Amino acid sequence: MWTLLLVSQHYDRRSQYDIALDKIDEAILHTPTVIDLYSIKGNILQHAGNFSAAAALADEARSMDLADRYLNSECVMQMLQADQVGLAEKTAVLFTKDGDQHNNLHDMQCMWYELASGESYFRQGDLGRALKNFLAVEKHYTDMTEDQFDFHSYCLRKMTLRAYVSMLKFQDRLHAHEYFHKAAAGAIRCYMKLHDSPLKSSAEENDELSKLPAAQRKKLRQKQKKAEARAKREAEEKQEDETTSTNSSKSGKKQQARPVDLDPHGEKLVQVEDPLAEATKYLKLLQNNSSDSLETHILSFELNMRKQKVLLAFQQAVKQLIKLDENNPDSHRSLIRFFHRINNLPAPATDSEKLIWNVLEAERPDLRQLHGKSLVEVNINFLEKHNASLTHRAAAAEMMYLLEPDKKLQAIKLIEDSTNNTASGNGVLGPIKEWGIQDCIDVHKLLDTVFADQDVANRWKVRCAEYFPCSTYFEGVKSAITAHIPGSTSESSPENGDVPSPQAKLEGDAHSLNGTVHVVDDLSNLSMR
């Protein structure tokens, strides 16, 4: 059984998910009571692109040992990746204290949960709750910075100098932590999306309502009143529950009343006058503490281009991206997009515009990629250099469409002609394809949004469904059946990824073990005698 577990993880690492699932199913049939088997199968399904089935398997593993906090946390993470936020919250609070259980997760600085929740809300388009979670993580690091002041006098008084120096060094690199980087990057993406698609003001909403017929207008207003009344009633009930829970806990001890969160859904957070100014605050922290990350400079480029700060976009983003990794597709996109924007600007009129233009003209010869070449030639050279890579071909096709819009069909053909080659290496265990599932998803979104060609996007989706049959995004042939647990007495639901209860599964497996249970009983009786 353990050998099968190891082999399944090996094939999972090699991206051979079909074989990995066969091996782990064989292990589950061999010994259906080992919790690790269900966790590993959930991980394989997650890597294969079936997040709902992965969450169902993680919940199955959790239900087999309800006292295991790790299994509970693993299940919550899988549910959040499947965008099952409500179910994930109910599962997470099983290990929290009495009272306002969601606030307990915040008080315990459970940052992995807040980050995963924020990413899930962002994928679902709920920017208010996404910002609520991302900024909660940022608040934890602010609290850590403020808490350090309590230790200065203590460490000097107690002469714990080594611990004191260690704390100072930790404080210097506090905002370089991975969790803070993810939270700041997530907040910046939310603010940029708010800038690109601003929320409608109340006046605009009233204008739109006035254009509707009287019957529809009355119906919509009734729905709004009902929603407001329901939200108010839920807030009052929640406040009453908190008041009751503060009086006594399970242990009989009195607890301090918590302040009520006046903006639980982050509605006030999205009502900012200048989202780009808010995003700049977090960008500066990333530039100061995560300057070696490509994502920092990609966000800097996107933000400064939206703010019309072309010189900052060049100095703080384009040059840094080229310096860190000139062969990265995003670095190439930033380079082409920037100089394409500069070439299309009108002639400088003011002194400041002339100064910016002179600086850019002086800096341009220092870029090796642009020596005596047009942007079209730079893009062609990039494509020839990375012709075998899907992500690089997609970047070159996108830039071809940007530079020469009349060559849209040629750019699309460049993507469709990409070949999923077999990776180099030992082929004894079977061929391994080079394309990753996330790269294929990004290409599909590119075809659907940038090129705005639904037919081409559908053809790409059908093609990728053959490479990733378990993926729910591409609707592969196995995406609806991979939540099935071998040996169970009931079938899993293909719609929601539900799995049978642990008791039903164990009962079904016990009958299929061909008398093994009776042998165990005989050995037990012999041991007692």
C-alpha positions in Angstrom: 0.0 0.0 0.0 2.8 2.4 0.9 4.6 1.5 -2.3 1.5 2.3 -4.3 1.3 5.6 -2.4 4.9 6.5 -3.3 4.4 5.5 -6.9 1.2 7.6 -7.3 3.0 10.7 -5.9 5.9 10.0 -8.3 3.5 10.0 -11.3 1.8 13.1 -9.9 5.1 14.9 -9.8 5.7 13.9 -13.5 2.2 15.3 -14.4 1.0 11.8 -15.4 -2.3 12.2 -13.6 -4.2 9.3 -15.1 -1.6 6.8 -13.9 -1.3 8.5 -10.6 -5.0 8.2 -10.0 -5.0 4.6 -11.0 -2.3 3.8 -8.5 -3.9 5.7 -5.6 -7.2 4.0 -6.3 -5.5 0.7 -6.2 -4.0 1.7 -2.8 -7.4 2.7 -1.5 -8.9 -0.6 -2.5 -6.0 -2.3 -0.7 -6.4 -0.5 2.6 -9.4 1.8 2.6 -8.9 3.1 6.2 -5.7 5.0 5.7 -6.4 8.7 5.7 -3.3 9.7 3.8 -4.6 8.0 0.7 -7.6 10.3 0.4 -5.4 13.4 1.0 -2.9 12.4 -1.7 -5.7 11.7 -4.1 -7.2 15.1 -3.4 -3.8 16.6 -4.2 -3.5 14.7 -7.5 -7.0 15.9 -8.5 -6.0 19.5 -7.6 -2.9 19.3 -9.7 -5.0 17.8 -12.5 -7.4 20.8 -12.4 -10.4 19.3 -10.6 -10.7 21.6 -7.5 -14.2 20.6 -6.5 -13.3 16.9 -6.5 -10.1 17.7 -4.6 -12.2 19.5 -2.0 -14.6 16.6 -1.7 -11.7 14.1 -1.1 -10.1 16.5 1.5 -13.4 16.6 3.3 -13.6 12.8 3.2 -10.1 12.6 4.8 -11.1 15.2 7.4 -14.3 13.3 8.4 -12.3 10.2 9.1 -10.5 12.0 11.9 -12.4 14.9 13.2 -9.8 15.7 15.9 -7.0 16.4 13.5 -6.4 20.1 13.0 -4.1 19.6 10.1 -6.6 17.6 8.0 -9.2 20.4 8.8 -6.8 23.1 7.6 -6.0 21.1 4.4 -9.7 20.6 3.7 -10.3 24.4 4.2 -7.5 25.2 1.7 -8.9 22.9 -0.9 -12.4 24.3 -0.5 -11.1 27.8 -0.9 -9.3 26.9 -4.1 -12.6 25.5 -5.3 -14.3 28.8 -4.4 -16.4 27.2 -1.8 -15.9 30.1 0.7 -19.0 29.6 2.8 -18.4 25.9 3.3 -14.7 26.6 4.0 -15.5 29.1 6.7 -17.9 26.7 8.5 -15.2 24.0 8.4 -12.5 26.3 9.7 -14.4 27.5 12.7 -14.7 24.0 14.0 -11.3 24.5 15.8 -12.0 28.1 17.0 -13.2 29.4 20.3 -16.7 30.4 21.4 -18.3 33.6 20.3 -17.5 35.4 17.0 -15.7 32.5 15.4 -14.8 34.3 12.2 -13.1 37.1 14.2 -11.1 34.4 16.1 -9.4 33.5 12.8 -8.4 37.2 12.4 -7.3 37.4 16.1 -5.1 34.3 15.6 -3.5 36.0 12.6 -4.5 33.0 10.4 -3.0 34.6 7.3 -3.1 31.6 5.0 -6.9 31.5 5.4 -7.3 35.2 4.8 -5.0 35.1 1.7 -6.8 32.1 0.2 -10.2 33.7 0.9 -9.1 36.9 -0.7 -7.9 35.1 -3.8 -11.2 33.2 -4.0 -13.3 36.4 -3.7 -11.1 38.1 -6.3 -11.7 35.2 -8.8 -15.4 35.5 -8.1 -15.4 39.3 -8.7 -16.2 40.3 -5.1 -13.6 43.0 -4.7 -15.0 44.3 -1.4 -14.5 41.0 0.5 -11.2 40.4 -1.4 -9.8 43.7 -0.2 -11.2 43.0 3.3 -9.0 39.9 3.5 -5.9 41.3 1.9 -5.9 44.4 4.1 -6.5 42.2 7.1 -3.1 40.5 6.4 -1.5 43.8 6.0 -2.9 44.9 9.4 -1.2 41.9 11.0 2.2 43.1 9.8 1.4 46.6 11.0 0.7 45.1 14.5 4.0 43.2 14.4 5.8 46.5 13.7 4.0 48.3 16.6 4.5 45.3 19.0 8.3 45.5 18.6 8.5 48.7 20.6 7.6 46.7 23.8 10.8 44.7 23.5 13.5 47.4 23.3 13.6 48.4 26.9 13.0 44.8 28.1 15.8 43.3 26.0 18.3 46.0 27.1 17.3 45.6 30.7 17.5 41.8 30.7 20.7 41.9 28.6 19.3 39.4 26.1 21.4 41.0 23.3 21.5 38.1 20.9 17.7 37.8 20.9 17.5 41.6 20.6 19.7 41.7 17.5 17.8 38.8 16.0 14.6 40.7 16.5 16.0 43.9 14.8 17.1 41.9 11.8 13.7 40.2 11.6 12.1 43.6 11.7 14.2 44.8 8.8 13.0 42.0 6.5 9.4 41.8 8.0 7.7 43.2 4.8 9.7 40.9 2.6 7.8 37.9 3.9 5.9 35.8 1.4 2.5 36.4 3.0 2.8 40.1 3.0 3.9 40.1 -0.6 0.8 38.1 -1.6 -1.5 40.3 0.4 0.0 43.6 -1.0 0.0 42.2 -4.6 -3.7 41.1 -4.2 -4.7 44.5 -2.9 -2.9 46.3 -5.8 -4.8 44.0 -8.3 -8.1 44.8 -6.6 -7.5 48.6 -6.8 -6.4 48.4 -10.4 -9.6 46.5 -11.2 -11.6 49.1 -9.4 -9.9 51.8 -11.5 -10.6 49.9 -14.8 -14.2 49.1 -13.8 -15.4 51.8 -11.3 -18.5 51.2 -9.3 -21.6 53.1 -10.3 -22.5 56.0 -8.1 -26.0 56.4 -6.6 -26.9 59.1 -9.1 -26.0 56.9 -12.0 -28.0 54.0 -10.5 -31.0 56.3 -10.1 -30.7 57.5 -13.7 -30.7 53.9 -14.9 -33.8 53.1 -12.7 -35.6 56.1 -14.1 -35.3 54.7 -17.6 -37.0 51.4 -16.6 -40.8 50.9 -16.8 -42.7 51.8 -13.6 -43.5 48.1 -12.8 -39.8 47.0 -13.1 -38.7 50.0 -11.1 -41.1 49.2 -8.3 -40.1 45.6 -8.3 -36.3 46.4 -8.1 -36.9 48.9 -5.2 -38.9 46.3 -3.3 -36.0 43.8 -3.7 -33.5 46.4 -2.5 -35.6 47.1 0.6 -36.0 43.4 1.4 -32.2 42.9 1.0 -31.5 45.9 3.3 -34.0 44.7 5.9 -32.5 41.2 5.8 -28.9 42.5 6.2 -30.0 44.7 9.1 -31.8 41.7 10.8 -28.8 39.5 10.4 -26.5 42.1 11.8 -28.8 42.5 14.8 -28.9 38.8 15.4 -25.2 38.5 15.1 -24.7 41.3 17.7 -27.2 39.6 20.1 -25.2 36.3 19.7 -22.0 38.1 20.4 -23.5 39.8 23.5 -24.7 36.5 24.8 -21.3 34.8 24.1 -19.4 37.5 26.0 -21.3 36.9 29.2 -20.1 33.3 29.5 -18.1 30.7 27.7 -18.0 26.9 27.9 -15.6 27.2 30.8 -17.8 29.7 32.6 -15.3 32.5 32.3 -16.4 36.0 31.3 -15.2 37.3 28.0 -14.6 40.8 26.9 -17.1 42.2 24.3 -15.7 42.6 20.8 -16.3 45.7 18.7 -18.8 45.0 15.9 -17.5 45.1 12.4 -19.4 47.8 10.6 -18.2 46.8 7.2 -18.2 42.9 7.1 -18.4 42.7 3.3 -15.8 45.5 2.5 -18.4 47.7 0.8 -16.7 50.9 2.2 -13.3 49.7 1.0 -14.3 49.7 -2.6 -15.8 53.2 -2.4 -12.4 55.0 -2.6 -12.0 58.2 -4.6 -8.6 57.3 -6.1 -7.9 53.5 -6.2 -4.5 54.0 -7.9 -3.3 56.2 -5.0 -4.2 53.5 -2.5 -2.5 50.9 -4.7 0.7 53.0 -4.8 1.1 52.8 -1.0 1.4 49.0 -1.2 3.5 49.1 -4.3 6.2 51.2 -2.5 6.4 48.6 0.2 6.9 45.9 -2.4 9.6 47.9 -4.2 11.5 48.4 -1.0 11.2 44.9 0.3 10.6 42.6 -2.7 12.7 44.2 -5.4 14.0 40.8 -6.6 10.5 39.6 -7.5 9.2 39.9 -11.1 5.7 40.3 -9.9 6.6 43.5 -8.1 7.9 45.2 -11.2 5.0 43.9 -13.4 2.6 45.5 -11.0 4.7 48.6 -11.0 4.5 48.8 -14.8 0.7 48.2 -14.9 0.1 50.8 -12.2 2.3 53.5 -13.5 1.0 53.1 -17.1 -2.5 53.6 -15.7 -1.3 56.7 -13.9 0.3 58.1 -17.1 3.7 58.1 -15.3 5.8 56.9 -18.3 9.1 57.7 -16.9 8.4 55.8 -13.6 7.1 52.9 -15.7 10.4 52.8 -17.6 12.8 53.4 -14.7 11.1 51.4 -12.0 9.5 48.6 -14.1 10.8 48.0 -17.6 14.5 48.4 -16.8 14.1 46.2 -13.7 12.2 43.5 -15.6 14.9 43.3 -18.3 17.6 43.2 -15.7 16.0 40.4 -13.7 14.8 38.2 -16.6 14.8 39.6 -20.2 13.5 36.2 -21.6 10.4 36.2 -19.4 7.2 36.6 -21.5 5.9 39.4 -19.2 9.2 41.3 -19.5 8.9 41.1 -23.3 5.2 42.3 -23.1 6.2 45.3 -20.9 9.1 46.3 -23.2 7.0 46.2 -26.4 3.9 47.8 -24.8 5.9 50.7 -23.3 7.8 51.7 -26.4 4.6 51.2 -28.5 2.9 53.6 -26.2 5.8 56.1 -26.4 5.9 56.0 -30.2 2.1 56.8 -30.4 2.4 59.8 -28.0 1.9 63.3 -29.6 5.0 65.5 -29.9 6.0 67.0 -26.5 4.7 70.4 -25.9 5.6 71.4 -22.3 9.1 71.6 -20.8 8.4 68.6 -18.5 7.2 66.5 -21.5 10.3 67.4 -23.4 12.5 66.5 -20.5 10.9 63.1 -20.2 11.3 62.5 -23.9 15.0 63.4 -23.8 15.6 61.0 -20.9 13.9 58.2 -22.8 15.8 58.9 -25.9 19.1 58.8 -23.9 18.2 55.6 -22.2 17.0 53.7 -25.3 20.4 52.9 -26.8 21.3 51.1 -23.5 18.7 48.5 -24.2 20.4 45.7 -26.1 17.1 44.4 -27.5 16.4 47.7 -29.4 19.7 48.3 -31.1 18.9 49.5 -34.6 15.6 47.4 -34.6 12.0 48.3 -34.9 9.5 46.8 -32.3 8.2 44.4 -35.0 11.8 43.1 -35.5 12.3 42.8 -31.7 9.1 40.7 -31.5 10.2 38.5 -34.3 13.6 37.9 -32.8 11.9 37.0 -29.5 9.7 34.5 -31.2 12.6 32.9 -33.1 14.5 32.5 -29.9 11.7 30.9 -27.9 9.7 29.2 -30.7 9.1 26.0 -28.8 7.6 27.6 -25.7 3.8 28.0 -25.5 3.9 31.0 -23.2 6.5 32.8 -25.3 4.6 32.2 -28.5 1.4 33.5 -26.8 3.3 36.7 -25.7 4.8 37.2 -29.2 1.3 36.7 -30.8 -0.3 39.2 -28.4 2.4 41.8 -29.2 2.1 41.1 -33.0 -1.7 41.9 -32.7 -0.8 45.1 -30.7 1.8 46.3 -33.2 -0.1 45.2 -36.3 -3.8 44.8 -35.7 -4.4 43.8 -39.3 -2.4 40.6 -38.6 -4.9 39.2 -36.1 -5.5 35.9 -37.9 -1.7 35.4 -38.3 -1.2 36.0 -34.5 -4.0 33.5 -33.7 -2.5 31.0 -36.0 0.8 31.4 -34.2 -0.8 30.2 -31.0 -2.8 27.4 -32.6 0.2 26.1 -34.4 2.0 25.5 -31.1 3.0 21.9 -30.5 2.8 20.2 -27.1 6.1 18.4 -27.4 7.4 15.6 -25.2 9.7 16.8 -22.5 13.3 15.6 -22.7 14.4 13.0 -20.2 14.1 9.3 -19.5 10.9 8.0 -21.2 10.8 4.6 -19.5 7.8 5.7 -17.4 6.0 7.1 -20.4 6.0 10.4 -22.3 5.6 13.7 -20.5 4.1 16.7 -22.2 5.6 20.2 -21.8 2.5 22.3 -21.4 1.2 23.1 -18.0 -2.5 23.4 -17.2 -2.2 27.0 -15.9 -0.3 28.1 -19.0 -3.1 26.6 -21.2 -5.7 28.4 -19.1 -3.9 31.7 -19.5 -3.8 31.2 -23.3 -7.5 30.5 -23.4 -8.2 33.7 -21.4 -6.0 35.6 -23.8 -7.9 34.3 -26.9 -11.2 35.1 -25.2 -10.5 38.6 -24.0 -7.6 40.2 -25.9 -8.3 38.6 -29.3 -12.0 38.5 -28.5 -12.6 35.4 -30.7 -15.0 33.0 -29.1 -14.7 30.4 -31.8 -10.9 30.2 -31.5 -11.2 30.1 -27.7 -13.6 27.2 -27.9 -11.3 25.3 -30.3 -8.4 25.8 -27.8 -10.6 24.6 -24.9 -11.5 21.4 -26.8 -7.9 20.8 -27.6 -6.7 21.3 -24.0 -9.5 19.0 -22.7 -7.7 16.2 -24.4 -4.4 17.0 -22.6 -6.1 17.6 -19.3 -9.1 15.2 -19.1 -9.7 15.8 -15.4 -9.8 19.6 -15.6 -13.1 21.2 -14.8 -12.0 24.4 -16.5 -11.6 22.7 -19.9 -14.5 20.3 -19.1 -12.5 17.2 -19.8 -14.1 13.8 -20.2 -13.0 12.7 -16.7 -13.8 16.0 -14.9 -17.2 14.7 -13.6 -16.2 11.3 -12.5 -12.9 11.7 -10.7 -14.5 12.3 -7.3 -15.5 8.6 -7.1 -13.9 6.6 -4.3 -13.1 3.0 -5.2 -14.9 0.4 -3.1 -17.7 2.8 -2.0 -21.3 1.5 -2.0 -22.7 4.7 -3.5 -21.7 6.8 -6.5 -20.4 10.3 -6.1 -22.3 13.2 -7.6 -20.6 14.6 -10.7 -22.2 18.0 -10.2 -21.0 19.0 -6.8 -18.2 16.5 -6.1 -19.9 15.0 -3.1 -18.5 11.7 -1.8 -20.1 9.0 0.3 -19.9 9.2 4.1 -16.9 7.5 5.7 -19.2 5.0 7.4 -20.8 3.9 4.2 -17.5 3.7 2.4 -15.9 1.6 5.1 -18.9 -0.8 5.3 -18.7 -1.3 1.5 -15.0 -1.9 1.6 -15.3 -4.3 4.5 -17.5 -6.6 2.4 -15.1 -6.6 -0.5 -12.0 -7.7 1.4 -12.8 -11.4 0.9 -12.9 -12.6 4.4 -10.1 -10.4 5.7 -12.3 -9.1 8.5 -13.0 -12.6 9.7 -9.2 -13.3 9.7 -8.6 -10.2 11.8 -11.3 -11.3 14.3 -9.8 -14.8 14.6 -6.3 -13.3 15.3 -7.9 -10.9 17.9 -9.5 -13.8 19.7 -6.3 -15.8 19.6 -4.4 -12.9 21.1 -6.9 -12.5 23.9 -6.7 -16.3 24.7 
